[in-house]
C-alpha cells in the first residue's frame, strides 16, 4: 500500500504540526501514515486525518498489487495493534 498523505499535505501546504493540531493525532502516527507503515495505522486515526484534509480515507493511499505473501497472510490491510 502506497501512502498519498505526503502529497495531499504538500498540496494544501500543511505541515505535520498543522495536522497534529487539526486532528489530535500524534506526530508519530502522522509520520507513519506518510509512508508504507500507513497500513499499521488505526482506522480512527486515518479518518481524522482524512477529515482534516477534506478527503475520504481511501484517498490517503493507493493499493499496490497484492503479493502472494500478503494473500497467504489473509491480506489484512489494517492491523489493529
PyMOL Python script that loads the backbone (N, CA, C, O; Angstrom):
from pymol import cmd

cmd.read_pdbstr("""\
ATOM      1  N   UNK A   1       0.851  -1.164   0.000  1.00  0.00           N
ATOM      2  CA  UNK A   1       0.000   0.000   0.000  1.00  0.00           C
ATOM      3  C   UNK A   1       0.900   1.231   0.000  1.00  0.00           C
ATOM      4  O   UNK A   1       1.841   1.325   0.789  1.00  0.00           O
ATOM      5  N   UNK A   2       0.610   2.149  -0.870  1.00  0.00           N
ATOM      6  CA  UNK A   2       1.408   3.366  -1.027  1.00  0.00           C
ATOM      7  C   UNK A   2       0.637   4.556  -0.454  1.00  0.00           C
ATOM      8  O   UNK A   2      -0.480   4.838  -0.886  1.00  0.00           O
ATOM      9  N   UNK A   3       1.220   5.240   0.498  1.00  0.00           N
ATOM     10  CA  UNK A   3       0.579   6.403   1.099  1.00  0.00           C
ATOM     11  C   UNK A   3       0.635   7.596   0.146  1.00  0.00           C
ATOM     12  O   UNK A   3       1.637   7.819  -0.534  1.00  0.00           O
ATOM     13  N   UNK A   4      -0.459   8.356   0.111  1.00  0.00           N
ATOM     14  CA  UNK A   4      -0.505   9.597  -0.661  1.00  0.00           C
ATOM     15  C   UNK A   4      -0.572  10.805   0.269  1.00  0.00           C
ATOM     16  O   UNK A   4      -0.762  11.935  -0.182  1.00  0.00           O
ATOM     17  N   UNK A   5      -0.414  10.562   1.567  1.00  0.00           N
ATOM     18  CA  UNK A   5      -0.562  11.624   2.555  1.00  0.00           C
ATOM     19  C   UNK A   5       0.453  12.738   2.349  1.00  0.00           C
ATOM     20  O   UNK A   5       0.098  13.912   2.443  1.00  0.00           O
ATOM     21  N   UNK A   6       1.693  12.401   2.072  1.00  0.00           N
ATOM     22  CA  UNK A   6       2.723  13.420   1.864  1.00  0.00           C
ATOM     23  C   UNK A   6       2.279  14.394   0.772  1.00  0.00           C
ATOM     24  O   UNK A   6       2.370  15.609   0.948  1.00  0.00           O
ATOM     25  N   UNK A   7       1.803  13.867  -0.348  1.00  0.00           N
ATOM     26  CA  UNK A   7       1.389  14.711  -1.475  1.00  0.00           C
ATOM     27  C   UNK A   7       0.124  15.503  -1.155  1.00  0.00           C
ATOM     28  O   UNK A   7      -0.004  16.660  -1.558  1.00  0.00           O
ATOM     29  N   UNK A   8      -0.805  14.887  -0.436  1.00  0.00           N
ATOM     30  CA  UNK A   8      -2.024  15.601  -0.048  1.00  0.00           C
ATOM     31  C   UNK A   8      -1.683  16.771   0.879  1.00  0.00           C
ATOM     32  O   UNK A   8      -2.227  17.867   0.737  1.00  0.00           O
ATOM     33  N   UNK A   9      -0.789  16.528   1.818  1.00  0.00           N
ATOM     34  CA  UNK A   9      -0.382  17.594   2.734  1.00  0.00           C
ATOM     35  C   UNK A   9       0.356  18.702   1.985  1.00  0.00           C
ATOM     36  O   UNK A   9       0.111  19.885   2.223  1.00  0.00           O
ATOM     37  N   UNK A  10       1.244  18.325   1.095  1.00  0.00           N
ATOM     38  CA  UNK A  10       2.003  19.319   0.326  1.00  0.00           C
ATOM     39  C   UNK A  10       1.070  20.171  -0.522  1.00  0.00           C
ATOM     40  O   UNK A  10       1.267  21.380  -0.645  1.00  0.00           O
ATOM     41  N   UNK A  11       0.057  19.544  -1.105  1.00  0.00           N
ATOM     42  CA  UNK A  11      -0.902  20.266  -1.940  1.00  0.00           C
ATOM     43  C   UNK A  11      -1.682  21.316  -1.165  1.00  0.00           C
ATOM     44  O   UNK A  11      -2.148  22.303  -1.735  1.00  0.00           O
ATOM     45  N   UNK A  12      -1.820  21.096   0.134  1.00  0.00           N
ATOM     46  CA  UNK A  12      -2.530  22.052   0.982  1.00  0.00           C
ATOM     47  C   UNK A  12      -1.557  22.869   1.847  1.00  0.00           C
ATOM     48  O   UNK A  12      -1.968  23.611   2.739  1.00  0.00           O
ATOM     49  N   UNK A  13      -0.259  22.713   1.557  1.00  0.00           N
ATOM     50  CA  UNK A  13       0.791  23.415   2.314  1.00  0.00           C
ATOM     51  C   UNK A  13       0.620  23.209   3.812  1.00  0.00           C
ATOM     52  O   UNK A  13       0.713  24.149   4.601  1.00  0.00           O
ATOM     53  N   UNK A  14       0.369  21.964   4.183  1.00  0.00           N
ATOM     54  CA  UNK A  14       0.131  21.617   5.573  1.00  0.00           C
ATOM     55  C   UNK A  14       1.330  20.852   6.124  1.00  0.00           C
ATOM     56  O   UNK A  14       1.821  19.911   5.500  1.00  0.00           O
ATOM     57  N   UNK A  15       1.789  21.262   7.284  1.00  0.00           N
ATOM     58  CA  UNK A  15       2.899  20.586   7.933  1.00  0.00           C
ATOM     59  C   UNK A  15       2.369  19.498   8.865  1.00  0.00           C
ATOM     60  O   UNK A  15       1.172  19.425   9.145  1.00  0.00           O
ATOM     61  N   UNK A  16       3.279  18.663   9.332  1.00  0.00           N
ATOM     62  CA  UNK A  16       2.894  17.653  10.323  1.00  0.00           C
ATOM     63  C   UNK A  16       2.333  18.349  11.555  1.00  0.00           C
ATOM     64  O   UNK A  16       1.332  17.910  12.120  1.00  0.00           O
ATOM     65  N   UNK A  17       2.973  19.424  11.967  1.00  0.00           N
ATOM     66  CA  UNK A  17       2.496  20.165  13.143  1.00  0.00           C
ATOM     67  C   UNK A  17       1.071  20.681  12.930  1.00  0.00           C
ATOM     68  O   UNK A  17       0.243  20.610  13.838  1.00  0.00           O
ATOM     69  N   UNK A  18       0.783  21.199  11.728  1.00  0.00           N
ATOM     70  CA  UNK A  18      -0.571  21.676  11.418  1.00  0.00           C
ATOM     71  C   UNK A  18      -1.581  20.539  11.538  1.00  0.00           C
ATOM     72  O   UNK A  18      -2.665  20.711  12.097  1.00  0.00           O
ATOM     73  N   UNK A  19      -1.212  19.382  11.008  1.00  0.00           N
ATOM     74  CA  UNK A  19      -2.123  18.243  11.013  1.00  0.00           C
ATOM     75  C   UNK A  19      -2.328  17.700  12.424  1.00  0.00           C
ATOM     76  O   UNK A  19      -3.423  17.253  12.764  1.00  0.00           O
ATOM     77  N   UNK A  20      -1.288  17.738  13.240  1.00  0.00           N
ATOM     78  CA  UNK A  20      -1.422  17.339  14.644  1.00  0.00           C
ATOM     79  C   UNK A  20      -2.449  18.238  15.339  1.00  0.00           C
ATOM     80  O   UNK A  20      -3.318  17.756  16.065  1.00  0.00           O
ATOM     81  N   UNK A  21      -2.340  19.541  15.108  1.00  0.00           N
ATOM     82  CA  UNK A  21      -3.265  20.494  15.736  1.00  0.00           C
ATOM     83  C   UNK A  21      -4.700  20.276  15.264  1.00  0.00           C
ATOM     84  O   UNK A  21      -5.634  20.369  16.061  1.00  0.00           O
ATOM     85  N   UNK A  22      -4.882  19.987  13.979  1.00  0.00           N
ATOM     86  CA  UNK A  22      -6.233  19.826  13.424  1.00  0.00           C
ATOM     87  C   UNK A  22      -6.883  18.509  13.820  1.00  0.00           C
ATOM     88  O   UNK A  22      -8.108  18.420  13.894  1.00  0.00           O
ATOM     89  N   UNK A  23      -6.064  17.472  14.078  1.00  0.00           N
ATOM     90  CA  UNK A  23      -6.614  16.135  14.291  1.00  0.00           C
ATOM     91  C   UNK A  23      -6.500  15.617  15.711  1.00  0.00           C
ATOM     92  O   UNK A  23      -7.318  14.802  16.138  1.00  0.00           O
ATOM     93  N   UNK A  24      -5.504  16.074  16.449  1.00  0.00           N
ATOM     94  CA  UNK A  24      -5.238  15.497  17.760  1.00  0.00           C
ATOM     95  C   UNK A  24      -4.485  14.170  17.663  1.00  0.00           C
ATOM     96  O   UNK A  24      -4.241  13.509  18.672  1.00  0.00           O
ATOM     97  N   UNK A  25      -4.122  13.791  16.447  1.00  0.00           N
ATOM     98  CA  UNK A  25      -3.361  12.567  16.208  1.00  0.00           C
ATOM     99  C   UNK A  25      -1.882  12.882  16.439  1.00  0.00           C
ATOM    100  O   UNK A  25      -1.417  13.966  16.087  1.00  0.00           O
ATOM    101  N   UNK A  26      -1.152  11.950  17.022  1.00  0.00           N
ATOM    102  CA  UNK A  26       0.255  12.201  17.327  1.00  0.00           C
ATOM    103  C   UNK A  26       1.092  12.367  16.062  1.00  0.00           C
ATOM    104  O   UNK A  26       0.752  11.853  14.996  1.00  0.00           O
ATOM    105  N   UNK A  27       2.190  13.097  16.210  1.00  0.00           N
ATOM    106  CA  UNK A  27       3.084  13.291  15.066  1.00  0.00           C
ATOM    107  C   UNK A  27       3.685  11.956  14.624  1.00  0.00           C
ATOM    108  O   UNK A  27       3.935  11.761  13.434  1.00  0.00           O
ATOM    109  N   UNK A  28       3.920  11.040  15.559  1.00  0.00           N
ATOM    110  CA  UNK A  28       4.456   9.718  15.198  1.00  0.00           C
ATOM    111  C   UNK A  28       3.477   8.967  14.296  1.00  0.00           C
ATOM    112  O   UNK A  28       3.889   8.314  13.338  1.00  0.00           O
ATOM    113  N   UNK A  29       2.192   9.060  14.602  1.00  0.00           N
ATOM    114  CA  UNK A  29       1.180   8.394  13.775  1.00  0.00           C
ATOM    115  C   UNK A  29       1.109   9.037  12.399  1.00  0.00           C
ATOM    116  O   UNK A  29       0.994   8.337  11.393  1.00  0.00           O
ATOM    117  N   UNK A  30       1.176  10.347  12.346  1.00  0.00           N
ATOM    118  CA  UNK A  30       1.143  11.039  11.053  1.00  0.00           C
ATOM    119  C   UNK A  30       2.368  10.676  10.223  1.00  0.00           C
ATOM    120  O   UNK A  30       2.252  10.455   9.018  1.00  0.00           O
ATOM    121  N   UNK A  31       3.528  10.613  10.847  1.00  0.00           N
ATOM    122  CA  UNK A  31       4.730  10.212  10.121  1.00  0.00           C
ATOM    123  C   UNK A  31       4.589   8.787   9.596  1.00  0.00           C
ATOM    124  O   UNK A  31       5.003   8.492   8.475  1.00  0.00           O
ATOM    125  N   UNK A  32       4.010   7.912  10.399  1.00  0.00           N
ATOM    126  CA  UNK A  32       3.783   6.531   9.978  1.00  0.00           C
ATOM    127  C   UNK A  32       2.824   6.497   8.786  1.00  0.00           C
ATOM    128  O   UNK A  32       3.015   5.723   7.847  1.00  0.00           O
ATOM    129  N   UNK A  33       1.797   7.340   8.835  1.00  0.00           N
ATOM    130  CA  UNK A  33       0.790   7.366   7.770  1.00  0.00           C
ATOM    131  C   UNK A  33       1.342   7.951   6.471  1.00  0.00           C
ATOM    132  O   UNK A  33       0.735   7.782   5.413  1.00  0.00           O
ATOM    133  N   UNK A  34       2.476   8.631   6.537  1.00  0.00           N
ATOM    134  CA  UNK A  34       3.066   9.231   5.336  1.00  0.00           C
ATOM    135  C   UNK A  34       3.914   8.245   4.540  1.00  0.00           C
ATOM    136  O   UNK A  34       4.376   8.576   3.448  1.00  0.00           O
ATOM    137  N   UNK A  35       4.125   7.047   5.062  1.00  0.00           N
ATOM    138  CA  UNK A  35       4.919   6.065   4.323  1.00  0.00           C
ATOM    139  C   UNK A  35       4.219   4.704   4.305  1.00  0.00           C
ATOM    140  O   UNK A  35       3.026   4.614   4.597  1.00  0.00           O
ATOM    141  N   UNK A  36       4.947   3.669   3.970  1.00  0.00           N
ATOM    142  CA  UNK A  36       4.329   2.347   3.835  1.00  0.00           C
ATOM    143  C   UNK A  36       3.718   1.832   5.128  1.00  0.00           C
ATOM    144  O   UNK A  36       2.911   0.903   5.099  1.00  0.00           O
ATOM    145  N   UNK A  37       4.082   2.411   6.250  1.00  0.00           N
ATOM    146  CA  UNK A  37       3.527   1.970   7.531  1.00  0.00           C
ATOM    147  C   UNK A  37       2.076   2.409   7.711  1.00  0.00           C
ATOM    148  O   UNK A  37       1.472   2.123   8.744  1.00  0.00           O
ATOM    149  N   UNK A  38       1.510   3.096   6.725  1.00  0.00           N
ATOM    150  CA  UNK A  38       0.113   3.529   6.810  1.00  0.00           C
ATOM    151  C   UNK A  38      -0.811   2.346   7.088  1.00  0.00           C
ATOM    152  O   UNK A  38      -1.852   2.508   7.724  1.00  0.00           O
ATOM    153  N   UNK A  39      -0.437   1.164   6.617  1.00  0.00           N
ATOM    154  CA  UNK A  39      -1.299   0.001   6.821  1.00  0.00           C
ATOM    155  C   UNK A  39      -1.331  -0.429   8.277  1.00  0.00           C
ATOM    156  O   UNK A  39      -2.141  -1.278   8.648  1.00  0.00           O
ATOM    157  N   UNK A  40      -0.462   0.142   9.115  1.00  0.00           N
ATOM    158  CA  UNK A  40      -0.451  -0.171  10.542  1.00  0.00           C
ATOM    159  C   UNK A  40      -1.164   0.894  11.375  1.00  0.00           C
ATOM    160  O   UNK A  40      -1.195   0.802  12.602  1.00  0.00           O
ATOM    161  N   UNK A  41      -1.730   1.890  10.725  1.00  0.00           N
ATOM    162  CA  UNK A  41      -2.458   2.946  11.428  1.00  0.00           C
ATOM    163  C   UNK A  41      -3.884   2.490  11.715  1.00  0.00           C
ATOM    164  O   UNK A  41      -4.483   1.735  10.949  1.00  0.00           O
ATOM    165  N   UNK A  42      -4.397   2.956  12.810  1.00  0.00           N
ATOM    166  CA  UNK A  42      -5.792   2.642  13.170  1.00  0.00           C
ATOM    167  C   UNK A  42      -6.741   3.417  12.250  1.00  0.00           C
ATOM    168  O   UNK A  42      -6.454   4.537  11.828  1.00  0.00           O
ATOM    169  N   UNK A  43      -7.850   2.797  11.963  1.00  0.00           N
ATOM    170  CA  UNK A  43      -8.834   3.410  11.074  1.00  0.00           C
ATOM    171  C   UNK A  43      -9.320   4.746  11.638  1.00  0.00           C
ATOM    172  O   UNK A  43      -9.538   5.692  10.881  1.00  0.00           O
ATOM    173  N   UNK A  44      -9.489   4.832  12.951  1.00  0.00           N
ATOM    174  CA  UNK A  44      -9.934   6.087  13.560  1.00  0.00           C
ATOM    175  C   UNK A  44      -8.963   7.232  13.303  1.00  0.00           C
ATOM    176  O   UNK A  44      -9.378   8.362  13.046  1.00  0.00           O
ATOM    177  N   UNK A  45      -7.671   6.934  13.373  1.00  0.00           N
ATOM    178  CA  UNK A  45      -6.654   7.958  13.096  1.00  0.00           C
ATOM    179  C   UNK A  45      -6.707   8.382  11.640  1.00  0.00           C
ATOM    180  O   UNK A  45      -6.618   9.570  11.329  1.00  0.00           O
ATOM    181  N   UNK A  46      -6.852   7.414  10.751  1.00  0.00           N
ATOM    182  CA  UNK A  46      -6.929   7.731   9.322  1.00  0.00           C
ATOM    183  C   UNK A  46      -8.173   8.560   9.008  1.00  0.00           C
ATOM    184  O   UNK A  46      -8.126   9.446   8.154  1.00  0.00           O
ATOM    185  N   UNK A  47      -9.274   8.282   9.684  1.00  0.00           N
ATOM    186  CA  UNK A  47     -10.500   9.073   9.478  1.00  0.00           C
ATOM    187  C   UNK A  47     -10.283  10.525   9.893  1.00  0.00           C
ATOM    188  O   UNK A  47     -10.705  11.444   9.191  1.00  0.00           O
ATOM    189  N   UNK A  48      -9.629  10.731  11.031  1.00  0.00           N
ATOM    190  CA  UNK A  48      -9.361  12.100  11.493  1.00  0.00           C
ATOM    191  C   UNK A  48      -8.455  12.839  10.509  1.00  0.00           C
ATOM    192  O   UNK A  48      -8.680  14.012  10.209  1.00  0.00           O
ATOM    193  N   UNK A  49      -7.440  12.152  10.014  1.00  0.00           N
ATOM    194  CA  UNK A  49      -6.516  12.764   9.056  1.00  0.00           C
ATOM    195  C   UNK A  49      -7.260  13.119   7.770  1.00  0.00           C
ATOM    196  O   UNK A  49      -7.104  14.218   7.238  1.00  0.00           O
ATOM    197  N   UNK A  50      -8.062  12.190   7.282  1.00  0.00           N
ATOM    198  CA  UNK A  50      -8.813  12.423   6.044  1.00  0.00           C
ATOM    199  C   UNK A  50      -9.766  13.607   6.205  1.00  0.00           C
ATOM    200  O   UNK A  50      -9.846  14.463   5.325  1.00  0.00           O
ATOM    201  N   UNK A  51     -10.484  13.658   7.319  1.00  0.00           N
ATOM    202  CA  UNK A  51     -11.419  14.762   7.564  1.00  0.00           C
ATOM    203  C   UNK A  51     -10.695  16.102   7.588  1.00  0.00           C
ATOM    204  O   UNK A  51     -11.186  17.085   7.033  1.00  0.00           O
ATOM    205  N   UNK A  52      -9.537  16.144   8.224  1.00  0.00           N
ATOM    206  CA  UNK A  52      -8.769  17.394   8.317  1.00  0.00           C
ATOM    207  C   UNK A  52      -8.310  17.869   6.937  1.00  0.00           C
ATOM    208  O   UNK A  52      -8.161  19.068   6.700  1.00  0.00           O
ATOM    209  N   UNK A  53      -8.089  16.912   6.031  1.00  0.00           N
ATOM    210  CA  UNK A  53      -7.637  17.258   4.681  1.00  0.00           C
ATOM    211  C   UNK A  53      -8.799  17.408   3.697  1.00  0.00           C
ATOM    212  O   UNK A  53      -8.600  17.799   2.547  1.00  0.00           O
ATOM    213  N   UNK A  54     -10.005  17.097   4.156  1.00  0.00           N
ATOM    214  CA  UNK A  54     -11.175  17.212   3.289  1.00  0.00           C
ATOM    215  C   UNK A  54     -11.231  16.137   2.208  1.00  0.00           C
ATOM    216  O   UNK A  54     -11.716  16.378   1.103  1.00  0.00           O
ATOM    217  N   UNK A  55     -10.725  14.939   2.545  1.00  0.00           N
ATOM    218  CA  UNK A  55     -10.742  13.829   1.594  1.00  0.00           C
ATOM    219  C   UNK A  55     -11.343  12.601   2.262  1.00  0.00           C
ATOM    220  O   UNK A  55     -11.601  12.604   3.466  1.00  0.00           O
ATOM    221  N   UNK A  56     -11.563  11.555   1.479  1.00  0.00           N
ATOM    222  CA  UNK A  56     -12.029  10.284   2.012  1.00  0.00           C
ATOM    223  C   UNK A  56     -10.823   9.471   2.472  1.00  0.00           C
ATOM    224  O   UNK A  56      -9.710   9.678   1.990  1.00  0.00           O
ATOM    225  N   UNK A  57     -11.047   8.549   3.400  1.00  0.00           N
ATOM    226  CA  UNK A  57      -9.954   7.707   3.896  1.00  0.00           C
ATOM    227  C   UNK A  57      -9.252   7.011   2.741  1.00  0.00           C
ATOM    228  O   UNK A  57      -8.023   6.954   2.712  1.00  0.00           O
ATOM    229  N   UNK A  58     -10.005   6.486   1.798  1.00  0.00           N
ATOM    230  CA  UNK A  58      -9.389   5.760   0.683  1.00  0.00           C
ATOM    231  C   UNK A  58      -8.528   6.665  -0.200  1.00  0.00           C
ATOM    232  O   UNK A  58      -7.715   6.166  -0.979  1.00  0.00           O
ATOM    233  N   UNK A  59      -8.692   7.986  -0.091  1.00  0.00           N
ATOM    234  CA  UNK A  59      -7.852   8.917  -0.853  1.00  0.00           C
ATOM    235  C   UNK A  59      -6.457   9.069  -0.239  1.00  0.00           C
ATOM    236  O   UNK A  59      -5.570   9.654  -0.861  1.00  0.00           O
ATOM    237  N   UNK A  60      -6.258   8.547   0.973  1.00  0.00           N
ATOM    238  CA  UNK A  60      -4.973   8.665   1.650  1.00  0.00           C
ATOM    239  C   UNK A  60      -3.932   7.690   1.112  1.00  0.00           C
ATOM    240  O   UNK A  60      -2.738   7.852   1.363  1.00  0.00           O
ATOM    241  N   UNK A  61      -4.376   6.692   0.385  1.00  0.00           N
ATOM    242  CA  UNK A  61      -3.436   5.676  -0.093  1.00  0.00           C
ATOM    243  C   UNK A  61      -3.912   5.098  -1.415  1.00  0.00           C
ATOM    244  O   UNK A  61      -5.075   5.230  -1.795  1.00  0.00           O
ATOM    245  N   UNK A  62      -2.979   4.456  -2.101  1.00  0.00           N
ATOM    246  CA  UNK A  62      -3.357   3.683  -3.268  1.00  0.00           C
ATOM    247  C   UNK A  62      -2.831   2.279  -3.046  1.00  0.00           C
ATOM    248  O   UNK A  62      -1.701   2.073  -2.603  1.00  0.00           O
ATOM    249  N   UNK A  63      -3.674   1.336  -3.362  1.00  0.00           N
ATOM    250  CA  UNK A  63      -3.296  -0.048  -3.145  1.00  0.00           C
ATOM    251  C   UNK A  63      -2.391  -0.515  -4.267  1.00  0.00           C
ATOM    252  O   UNK A  63      -2.616  -0.235  -5.444  1.00  0.00           O
ATOM    253  N   UNK A  64      -1.369  -1.230  -3.866  1.00  0.00           N
ATOM    254  CA  UNK A  64      -0.487  -1.858  -4.829  1.00  0.00           C
ATOM    255  C   UNK A  64      -1.032  -3.256  -5.086  1.00  0.00           C
ATOM    256  O   UNK A  64      -1.919  -3.722  -4.370  1.00  0.00           O
ATOM    257  N   UNK A  65      -0.512  -3.914  -6.091  1.00  0.00           N
ATOM    258  CA  UNK A  65      -0.918  -5.289  -6.328  1.00  0.00           C
ATOM    259  C   UNK A  65      -0.598  -6.116  -5.100  1.00  0.00           C
ATOM    260  O   UNK A  65       0.497  -6.027  -4.544  1.00  0.00           O
ATOM    261  N   UNK A  66      -1.565  -6.923  -4.682  1.00  0.00           N
ATOM    262  CA  UNK A  66      -1.374  -7.768  -3.511  1.00  0.00           C
ATOM    263  C   UNK A  66      -0.400  -8.878  -3.872  1.00  0.00           C
ATOM    264  O   UNK A  66      -0.604  -9.621  -4.831  1.00  0.00           O
ATOM    265  N   UNK A  67       0.664  -8.972  -3.082  1.00  0.00           N
ATOM    266  CA  UNK A  67       1.654 -10.016  -3.347  1.00  0.00           C
ATOM    267  C   UNK A  67       1.165 -11.351  -2.826  1.00  0.00           C
ATOM    268  O   UNK A  67       0.223 -11.409  -2.035  1.00  0.00           O
ATOM    269  N   UNK A  68       1.784 -12.396  -3.255  1.00  0.00           N
ATOM    270  CA  UNK A  68       1.410 -13.737  -2.823  1.00  0.00           C
ATOM    271  C   UNK A  68       1.563 -13.878  -1.312  1.00  0.00           C
ATOM    272  O   UNK A  68       0.742 -14.539  -0.676  1.00  0.00           O
ATOM    273  N   UNK A  69       2.595 -13.273  -0.722  1.00  0.00           N
ATOM    274  CA  UNK A  69       2.801 -13.354   0.723  1.00  0.00           C
ATOM    275  C   UNK A  69       1.635 -12.740   1.480  1.00  0.00           C
ATOM    276  O   UNK A  69       1.193 -13.295   2.486  1.00  0.00           O
ATOM    277  N   UNK A  70       1.127 -11.599   1.013  1.00  0.00           N
ATOM    278  CA  UNK A  70       0.005 -10.956   1.676  1.00  0.00           C
ATOM    279  C   UNK A  70      -1.255 -11.788   1.548  1.00  0.00           C
ATOM    280  O   UNK A  70      -2.062 -11.839   2.477  1.00  0.00           O
ATOM    281  N   UNK A  71      -1.434 -12.437   0.418  1.00  0.00           N
ATOM    282  CA  UNK A  71      -2.587 -13.302   0.238  1.00  0.00           C
ATOM    283  C   UNK A  71      -2.520 -14.461   1.219  1.00  0.00           C
ATOM    284  O   UNK A  71      -3.537 -14.848   1.794  1.00  0.00           O
ATOM    285  N   UNK A  72      -1.324 -15.019   1.415  1.00  0.00           N
ATOM    286  CA  UNK A  72      -1.148 -16.127   2.337  1.00  0.00           C
ATOM    287  C   UNK A  72      -1.433 -15.710   3.771  1.00  0.00           C
ATOM    288  O   UNK A  72      -1.867 -16.527   4.583  1.00  0.00           O
ATOM    289  N   UNK A  73      -1.184 -14.419   4.090  1.00  0.00           N
ATOM    290  CA  UNK A  73      -1.425 -13.907   5.434  1.00  0.00           C
ATOM    291  C   UNK A  73      -2.854 -13.402   5.591  1.00  0.00           C
ATOM    292  O   UNK A  73      -3.187 -12.836   6.632  1.00  0.00           O
ATOM    293  N   UNK A  74      -3.684 -13.586   4.615  1.00  0.00           N
ATOM    294  CA  UNK A  74      -5.072 -13.150   4.704  1.00  0.00           C
ATOM    295  C   UNK A  74      -5.308 -11.770   4.138  1.00  0.00           C
ATOM    296  O   UNK A  74      -6.447 -11.303   4.131  1.00  0.00           O
ATOM    297  N   UNK A  75      -4.271 -11.099   3.662  1.00  0.00           N
ATOM    298  CA  UNK A  75      -4.428  -9.801   3.006  1.00  0.00           C
ATOM    299  C   UNK A  75      -4.951  -8.710   3.925  1.00  0.00           C
ATOM    300  O   UNK A  75      -5.592  -7.773   3.449  1.00  0.00           O
ATOM    301  N   UNK A  76      -4.699  -8.799   5.228  1.00  0.00           N
ATOM    302  CA  UNK A  76      -5.175  -7.794   6.176  1.00  0.00           C
ATOM    303  C   UNK A  76      -4.472  -6.478   5.934  1.00  0.00           C
ATOM    304  O   UNK A  76      -3.260  -6.381   6.123  1.00  0.00           O
ATOM    305  N   UNK A  77      -5.214  -5.457   5.518  1.00  0.00           N
ATOM    306  CA  UNK A  77      -4.618  -4.167   5.179  1.00  0.00           C
ATOM    307  C   UNK A  77      -4.439  -3.276   6.383  1.00  0.00           C
ATOM    308  O   UNK A  77      -3.542  -2.433   6.389  1.00  0.00           O
ATOM    309  N   UNK A  78      -5.265  -3.434   7.407  1.00  0.00           N
ATOM    310  CA  UNK A  78      -5.169  -2.580   8.576  1.00  0.00           C
ATOM    311  C   UNK A  78      -5.069  -3.452   9.810  1.00  0.00           C
ATOM    312  O   UNK A  78      -6.007  -4.171  10.155  1.00  0.00           O
ATOM    313  N   UNK A  79      -3.924  -3.384  10.474  1.00  0.00           N
ATOM    314  CA  UNK A  79      -3.737  -4.113  11.714  1.00  0.00           C
ATOM    315  C   UNK A  79      -4.315  -3.292  12.841  1.00  0.00           C
ATOM    316  O   UNK A  79      -4.277  -2.063  12.781  1.00  0.00           O
ATOM    317  N   UNK A  80      -4.845  -3.921  13.859  1.00  0.00           N
ATOM    318  CA  UNK A  80      -5.428  -3.193  14.988  1.00  0.00           C
ATOM    319  C   UNK A  80      -4.504  -3.202  16.188  1.00  0.00           C
ATOM    320  O   UNK A  80      -4.952  -3.010  17.319  1.00  0.00           O
ATOM    321  N   UNK A  81      -3.239  -3.418  15.962  1.00  0.00           N
ATOM    322  CA  UNK A  81      -2.291  -3.445  17.085  1.00  0.00           C
ATOM    323  C   UNK A  81      -1.808  -2.063  17.434  1.00  0.00           C
ATOM    324  O   UNK A  81      -1.006  -1.904  18.354  1.00  0.00           O
TER     325      UNK A  81
END
""", "prot")
cmd.dss("prot")
cmd.show_as("cartoon", "prot")
cmd.util.cbc("prot")
cmd.orient("prot")
